[in-house]
Amino acid sequence: MENNQRRGSGALAFLIGALAGGLAAVLLAPQSGAQTRDRLKRGARDLREKGSHLAHRGEKRAEKVTDAFKGTGSGAQS
């Protein structure tokens, strides 16, 4: 269990670092303000879509785990 928590915190740290690096790259790039805003909007839209996809995958996995526990629970009570 502790190993899973470490893996999760490592993944979170990676994501935060990636976001910070991406933001710094966009803000420091030599572009006009309009181009930078458009790029940020696209990035935000892409991030929202990826987050939605990950949330959907998480829901499906949670359903599978719940179904698995329901299956073992009902078998143990019989």
N, C-alpha and C positions, 0 to 999 in steps of 0.2 A: 504494500500500500504506500509506504513512504517513497519507494522508487517511482511510483506513478505521480506522486505529488511533485517530486523533483523534475520529472519530465514535463509536467504541466507548467511549472514555474519557468523552466528553461524555454519552453515554447512561447510563453507570454513575453519573456524578456526579449526573445528574438523578434517577435512581432512589433513590440514597442520600439526596438532599435531600428527595424526596417522602416517603420513609419516615420521616425525622427530623421533618419537618413534621407528618405525620399522627400520629406518636406524641406529639409535643408537644401537638397539638390534643386528642387523646383524654385525655391525662393532666391537662391544664389545664381541661378542660370541667367545669362544675359539675354533677356527677352523683354518685350514691351509688357506693360501692365495687363492689357487685354489678352495677350497670348498666355500670360501666367494664370490669369483668372480662368480662361478656358481650360487650360491644362489641369488646374485644381478641380474644376467642375467634373471633368472626365474622370480624374482620379477618384473623386468622391463617389461618383456613380459606379465605377468599377468596384470600389471597396464595398459599397452597399450591396451590389449584386453578389460579390463573393461571400459577404457576411450572411446574406439570405440563403445562399447555397449551403454554407456550412451549418447554419441553423437547421435547415431541412434535413441534412445528413444526420445531425445530432438527434433530431426528433425520431428519425427512422431507426437509429441505433437504440435509442431509449425504448422505443416500442418493441424491438426485438428482445432486448434484455427483459423488459416487463413480461412479454409473452413467455419467455423462457422460464422466468421465475414462477409465473402462473402455472405453467405446465408441470414444473417439479413440485410446486406446492400442492396442486390437486392430486398428483400421484402419491405424495407422501401421506395425505389424509385418507386415502381410500383403503 
